[in-house]
């Protein structure tokens, strides 16, 4: 992908369905009894990996349209032993959440994924699931995938996580469906709560108090109609682009603004961005809004603490925004970025520096001094979709040409990203 400076961005767009919600709709629909209808499903590579895994375990999933699914659930105990290894592709959500489900089954399963997944830490789910009675082995002994899981009758536990991670929390709660008593998970800060909201809509009983979520075992889950809002993580690239590209006005429609995910909107407010939030009717417990963004004079800010879990996936594009802000932006408490699809701290610092940014890595984040013009460079995406999309936004606001290598990785979460960008582009 080659990009040059844009004069403006103008128009209206709808971003793809929320990735986190799409994953969960498939998983919970498979564990429910009866039919689950999903509208607005994200047909990205990660979510397709989840579909493939459950089809291999005997669940019928019809794709009526690109974004509409019919899932014929078989109940909590309706999954069958797959004939072969389950491949989760690049999806950490699939790997971690499905591990919780498989821990309570009566069969053995092996999970693997691509080269990136095989480097990501799985010890954070292996420990609690093992405490619940599952038998989980990292086959290469590194605490990473491939994982071999032998399900067993599970015990409910009270567990405190070391990091605020919706994937870890959800894995434990899903195993808790098969426990012999309630299971509680306490986090150091509240991570996204899509699992709790959606499980309750299917008929489970999940209660939240502060940063502790508690699930009752063995509910009867019933098929539901799930409308999936647009993914705020995908909208973030256009929020950033609308702020920093001259003479721009964008309306982003039907975006999920769950308060455990809206950190990017809070950062926009902190930076003085011209972003209007226009709430719309929602058919679920997930709040939805249209977002209107205009070119803005941004100010540097400090991003840290409990705000980090609400925007961890958006930090790469926030770093791009910070390059165009007046003053200094400091990002702290974000060491989790080191164990994403790439080490996003190192990649952002290296690649933005190559474009002329004044950016420094810290142990748990970065320091960005804004106001220094960017110039084109060759950017290796490291097959990380969020890196590729962030540098597309940087490249269209830089002098000269920016080339993004391995650009097709955007298909993991936003298959139409370049097409949408081109449609709004005013050269």
C-alpha distance (Angstrom), angle and dihedral (degrees) to the residues before:
residue distance angle dihedral
X1 . . .
X2 3.82 . .
X3 3.79 121.8 .
X4 3.78 134.8 -174.9
X5 3.78 132.4 -177.7
X6 3.82 117.1 -60.9
X7 3.80 120.9 -146.0
X8 3.80 92.9 -151.2
X9 3.78 146.5 -20.6
X10 3.80 117.0 -132.0
X11 3.77 135.0 171.7
X12 3.79 148.4 43.1
X13 3.77 128.6 -64.9
X14 3.78 142.1 171.5
X15 3.79 114.8 -143.2
X16 3.81 121.5 -142.9
X17 3.78 122.3 -84.6
X18 3.78 120.6 -74.3
X19 3.82 109.8 -81.0
X20 3.81 95.4 -148.8
X21 3.79 93.3 49.7
X22 3.83 92.9 44.4
X23 3.82 91.6 54.8
X24 3.79 92.1 49.2
X25 3.80 94.7 45.6
X26 3.81 89.7 58.7
X27 3.81 94.6 44.3
X28 3.79 97.2 45.2
X29 3.80 92.1 41.3
X30 3.81 88.6 55.6
X31 3.83 91.1 51.7
X32 3.80 93.5 45.7
X33 3.78 126.8 86.0
X34 3.79 115.0 -110.8
X35 3.77 133.1 -0.1
X36 3.81 125.7 -17.4
X37 3.81 117.3 -168.8
X38 3.79 117.2 -158.5
X39 3.80 121.6 -165.9
X40 3.79 122.4 -173.0
X41 3.82 93.9 24.1
X42 3.81 115.3 173.9
X43 3.84 107.7 -118.9
X44 3.81 91.7 -159.7
X45 3.79 123.4 135.2
X46 3.82 94.4 -102.1
X47 3.80 95.0 54.2
X48 3.80 91.6 43.4
X49 3.81 87.1 57.8
X50 3.80 88.8 58.1
X51 3.81 91.1 50.8
X52 3.80 91.0 49.7
X53 3.80 93.0 51.0
X54 3.80 93.8 52.4
X55 3.79 93.4 44.1
X56 3.80 87.1 55.1
X57 3.80 87.7 55.1
X58 3.79 92.8 55.6
X59 3.82 102.7 -91.8
X60 3.81 116.9 139.1
X61 3.82 109.9 -136.4
X62 3.80 117.8 178.7
X63 3.78 120.5 -160.3
X64 3.80 102.5 -152.5
X65 3.78 94.3 171.4
X66 3.78 131.6 -1.0
X67 3.81 91.0 -88.2
X68 3.82 102.2 25.3
X69 3.80 123.3 84.3
X70 3.79 135.7 -178.4
X71 3.81 111.9 -156.3
X72 3.79 118.4 -167.1
X73 3.79 102.0 -154.0
X74 3.79 124.4 -155.5
X75 3.79 101.8 -163.9
X76 3.79 132.6 -105.4
X77 3.81 92.8 -54.2
X78 3.81 99.9 35.9
X79 3.80 100.2 95.9
X80 3.82 118.7 110.2
X81 3.78 129.4 -146.2
X82 3.83 107.4 -92.7
X83 3.78 117.4 -120.9
X84 3.79 92.0 -130.2
X85 3.80 144.0 14.0
X86 3.82 114.9 -55.2
X87 3.82 111.2 -122.8
X88 3.82 114.6 -154.1
X89 3.81 93.8 -175.6
X90 3.80 111.5 -155.9
X91 3.80 94.3 -23.3
X92 3.79 118.1 119.2
X93 3.80 89.0 176.1
X94 3.80 91.4 57.9
X95 3.81 92.8 45.6
X96 3.79 97.2 48.4
X97 3.80 100.7 37.8
X98 3.78 95.8 43.9
X99 3.82 88.9 50.7
X100 3.79 88.9 63.4
X101 3.80 91.4 50.7
X102 3.82 93.9 45.8
X103 3.81 91.0 50.6
X104 3.79 89.4 70.8
X105 3.81 98.0 46.0
X106 3.80 127.1 101.1
X107 3.81 95.4 -123.9
X108 3.78 140.6 65.4
X109 3.80 121.9 -107.2
X110 3.78 136.4 -179.1
X111 3.80 119.2 -145.9
X112 3.79 125.6 -163.4
X113 3.79 138.4 161.2
X114 3.78 142.8 -178.7
X115 3.81 125.5 -55.1
X116 3.81 91.6 -84.5
X117 3.80 94.1 52.3
X118 3.79 90.5 49.0
X119 3.81 88.7 62.6
X120 3.79 98.0 47.5
X121 3.83 118.7 100.9
X122 3.79 114.5 -100.0
X123 3.80 96.6 166.9
X124 3.79 87.6 91.1
X125 3.83 89.0 69.1
X126 3.81 98.2 29.4
X127 3.82 91.7 63.9
X128 3.83 99.7 52.7
X129 3.81 95.0 37.6
X130 3.80 89.6 51.0
X131 3.81 89.6 50.4
X132 3.80 87.1 55.2
X133 3.80 90.9 56.3
X134 3.80 103.9 -94.8
X135 3.79 120.9 133.9
X136 3.82 108.4 -131.6
X137 3.79 124.7 170.2
X138 3.79 129.0 -174.8
X139 3.79 98.8 -139.6
X140 3.80 95.0 -150.9
X141 3.81 92.1 43.9
X142 3.81 93.8 -122.9
X143 3.79 98.9 107.9
X144 3.81 88.5 -107.5
X145 3.81 135.7 99.0
X146 2.97 141.5 -38.3
X147 3.80 90.7 77.7
X148 3.78 127.2 -173.8
X149 3.80 112.0 -154.2
X150 3.78 125.5 -169.3
X151 3.76 109.2 -170.6
X152 3.80 120.8 -136.8
X153 3.82 137.7 170.9
X154 3.79 102.1 -72.0
X155 3.79 135.1 -137.5
X156 3.78 123.6 -138.6
X157 3.80 113.4 -117.1
X158 3.77 141.6 -176.0
X159 3.79 107.0 -127.5
X160 3.79 134.2 180.0
X161 3.80 115.1 -155.3
X162 3.78 123.4 -142.4
X163 3.81 93.2 -140.8
X164 3.79 133.5 34.3
X165 3.80 98.7 -110.4
X166 3.79 126.3 154.4
X167 3.80 89.2 -160.1
X168 3.80 93.1 56.6
X169 3.80 93.3 42.1
X170 3.80 92.1 47.9
X171 3.80 93.4 47.9
X172 3.81 90.5 55.8
X173 3.82 94.1 43.5
X174 3.80 91.3 50.5
X175 3.79 90.5 50.9
X176 3.80 85.4 49.2
X177 3.81 88.7 65.5
X178 3.80 85.7 72.6
X179 3.82 98.2 41.4
X180 3.79 130.1 117.1
X181 3.83 92.4 -126.6
X182 3.82 137.6 7.1
X183 3.80 119.0 -53.2
X184 3.82 122.5 -146.1
X185 3.80 129.5 -165.0
X186 3.81 121.6 -166.1
X187 3.82 119.7 -167.3
X188 3.81 130.5 -165.1
X189 3.83 87.3 -123.2
X190 3.79 132.2 5.4
X191 3.81 112.9 -86.7
X192 3.80 124.7 -164.2
X193 3.81 111.1 -54.7
X194 3.81 104.2 -153.4
X195 3.81 91.3 120.8
X196 3.80 93.7 55.6
X197 3.81 93.9 46.2
X198 3.79 95.9 45.9
X199 3.80 97.0 42.6
X200 3.80 88.8 54.4
X201 3.80 90.3 51.0
X202 3.83 88.9 54.2
X203 3.82 91.1 52.7
X204 3.79 104.2 -91.7
X205 3.79 121.2 129.2
X206 3.78 112.3 -123.9
X207 3.79 119.6 162.6
X208 3.78 125.3 -168.0
X209 3.79 126.4 -157.5
X210 3.78 115.5 173.9
X211 3.80 106.5 -47.3
X212 3.81 94.1 -21.2
X213 3.81 122.3 98.6
X214 3.83 120.0 -169.9
X215 3.80 125.4 -167.4
X216 3.81 127.9 -164.2
X217 3.82 114.4 -136.3
X218 3.80 130.5 -114.5
X219 3.81 102.8 14.6
X220 3.77 121.7 169.8
X221 3.80 105.5 -113.3
X222 3.80 116.5 -155.2
X223 3.80 127.0 -159.2
X224 3.81 115.9 -97.6
X225 3.79 143.2 -171.9
X226 3.80 107.3 -108.2
X227 3.82 120.3 -167.5
X228 3.81 108.1 -164.7
X229 3.84 115.0 -147.4
X230 3.79 122.8 -145.5
X231 3.79 115.2 -77.3
X232 3.80 113.1 -102.3
X233 3.80 88.6 -155.0
X234 3.81 88.6 61.1
X235 3.80 92.0 42.6
X236 3.82 88.8 54.5
X237 3.82 92.3 75.0
X238 3.79 91.1 57.1
X239 3.80 92.8 42.5
X240 3.81 87.7 55.3
X241 3.80 93.0 43.3
X242 3.80 91.8 49.1
X243 3.80 90.8 51.4
X244 3.81 98.8 48.5
X245 3.81 104.3 30.9
X246 3.82 112.6 88.0
X247 3.81 120.7 -109.4
X248 3.81 94.0 5.5
X249 3.80 132.5 154.8
X250 3.80 121.2 174.4
X251 3.80 133.5 174.4
X252 3.81 112.7 -158.9
X253 3.80 109.7 -166.2
X254 3.82 133.2 -149.6
X255 3.82 99.5 5.4
X256 3.79 121.6 168.6
X257 3.81 109.7 -121.6
X258 3.80 100.5 -176.3
X259 3.84 105.6 170.2
X260 3.81 90.3 -125.0
X261 3.82 88.2 59.0
X262 3.81 104.7 35.0
X263 3.80 97.9 91.5
X264 3.80 91.4 116.8
X265 3.81 89.4 60.0
X266 3.80 90.8 50.2
X267 3.81 90.3 50.4
X268 3.81 90.2 49.5
X269 3.80 87.9 54.3
X270 3.82 92.2 47.1
X271 3.81 90.4 50.3
X272 3.81 93.3 48.3
X273 3.81 95.8 -112.5
X274 3.79 119.1 171.0
X275 3.81 96.8 -120.3
X276 3.81 123.9 145.3
X277 3.81 120.8 -160.7
X278 3.81 111.8 -148.9
X279 3.85 109.3 -172.7
X280 3.80 117.5 -142.9
X281 3.80 133.7 -169.9
X282 3.79 114.1 -74.8
X283 3.79 124.6 -157.2
X284 3.80 92.9 -157.4
X285 3.79 139.9 39.0
X286 3.81 87.8 -87.4
X287 3.83 110.6 98.0
X288 3.81 115.7 -131.3
X289 3.82 133.7 -164.4
X290 3.78 144.1 167.1
X291 3.80 113.0 -116.5
X292 3.82 121.7 -147.3
X293 3.81 115.9 -166.1
X294 3.80 131.9 -177.9
X295 3.79 134.4 -176.5
X296 3.80 107.0 -71.9
X297 3.79 143.5 -167.4
X298 3.77 100.7 -122.6
X299 3.78 127.6 -155.6
X300 3.79 126.8 -155.5
X301 3.79 118.2 -107.9
X302 3.80 143.7 173.9
X303 3.81 117.0 -99.3
X304 3.80 114.7 -167.9
X305 3.78 150.0 116.0
X306 3.79 122.8 28.5
X307 3.81 90.6 -1.2
X308 3.81 92.2 70.0
X309 3.85 98.6 74.5
X310 3.82 89.0 52.8
X311 3.82 92.5 58.9
X312 3.80 108.1 20.0
X313 3.83 93.0 126.3
X314 3.80 92.2 47.3
X315 3.81 97.4 54.6
X316 3.83 94.6 95.7
X317 3.80 92.7 58.1
X318 3.81 91.2 39.8
X319 3.81 86.6 58.2
X320 3.80 88.0 55.5
X321 3.81 90.6 50.5
X322 3.80 89.6 50.5
X323 3.81 90.5 59.0
X324 3.82 87.9 64.4
X325 3.81 96.4 43.7
X326 3.78 126.3 97.4
X327 3.78 112.3 -109.4
X328 3.77 130.0 0.8
X329 3.79 130.2 -35.9
X330 3.81 118.3 -158.2
X331 3.81 121.6 -163.8
X332 3.82 115.4 -166.1
X333 3.81 138.8 169.9
X334 3.81 91.6 33.3
X335 3.81 102.0 118.1
X336 3.81 86.9 130.3
X337 3.82 86.2 78.5
X338 3.80 88.4 75.0
X339 3.81 92.8 68.2
X340 3.79 101.3 45.1
X341 3.83 123.9 102.7
X342 3.80 84.4 -58.1
X343 3.80 134.3 0.5
X344 3.78 90.7 -83.0
X345 3.80 94.9 -170.7
X346 3.79 93.1 57.2
X347 3.81 94.6 39.8
X348 3.81 94.6 49.7
X349 3.81 93.2 46.6
X350 3.80 94.1 46.3
X351 3.80 96.0 44.7
X352 3.81 98.7 40.5
X353 3.81 88.6 47.8
X354 3.81 87.9 54.4
X355 3.81 87.5 56.2
X356 3.82 92.6 52.0
X357 3.81 100.8 -95.9
X358 3.80 121.1 146.1
X359 3.79 99.5 -128.2
X360 3.79 132.8 146.6
X361 3.79 129.8 -166.5
X362 3.79 120.6 -129.5
X363 3.78 129.5 -170.9
X364 3.80 92.0 -93.1
X365 3.80 105.9 16.8
X366 3.79 142.7 -21.7
X367 3.80 144.5 -83.0
X368 3.80 117.5 -133.9
X369 3.79 124.8 -170.0
X370 3.77 107.2 -156.8
X371 3.78 131.5 -147.8
X372 3.81 100.6 58.0
X373 3.83 113.0 122.4
X374 3.79 116.4 -115.7
X375 3.78 124.8 -134.9
X376 3.77 131.0 -161.8
X377 3.79 122.1 -83.9
X378 3.80 141.8 163.8
X379 3.81 108.0 -92.8
X380 3.79 123.6 -162.5
X381 3.81 105.8 -149.9
X382 3.82 91.7 -159.9
X383 3.80 84.1 -138.4
X384 3.82 87.5 -72.3
X385 3.79 110.6 139.8
X386 3.80 94.4 -155.5
X387 3.80 91.9 51.6
X388 3.82 91.8 50.5
X389 3.80 94.1 49.6
X390 3.81 93.5 44.3
X391 3.79 91.8 54.3
X392 3.78 91.7 46.7
X393 3.81 86.2 61.8
X394 3.82 91.1 45.4
X395 3.80 92.2 47.3
X396 3.79 94.4 54.3
X397 3.79 88.2 55.8
X398 3.80 97.3 46.2
X399 3.80 134.1 86.7
X400 3.78 116.0 -104.3
X401 3.78 126.3 2.1
X402 3.79 127.9 -33.9
X403 3.79 118.5 -160.9
X404 3.81 120.3 -161.3
X405 3.78 114.4 -157.4
X406 3.83 121.1 -149.2
X407 3.79 87.5 16.1
X408 3.83 95.9 163.4
X409 3.82 89.7 78.6
X410 3.83 87.0 89.4
X411 3.82 85.4 81.2
X412 3.81 87.5 77.8
X413 3.80 90.9 77.1
X414 3.83 109.7 -4.5
X415 3.83 114.3 31.6
X416 3.82 93.8 175.5
X417 3.82 97.4 44.4
X418 3.80 99.2 116.5
X419 3.79 91.5 42.0
X420 3.81 91.8 53.7
X421 3.80 91.3 45.9
X422 3.80 91.6 51.4
X423 3.80 92.4 48.8
X424 3.82 92.2 55.4
X425 3.81 95.2 39.5
X426 3.80 118.7 113.5
X427 3.84 108.0 -167.9
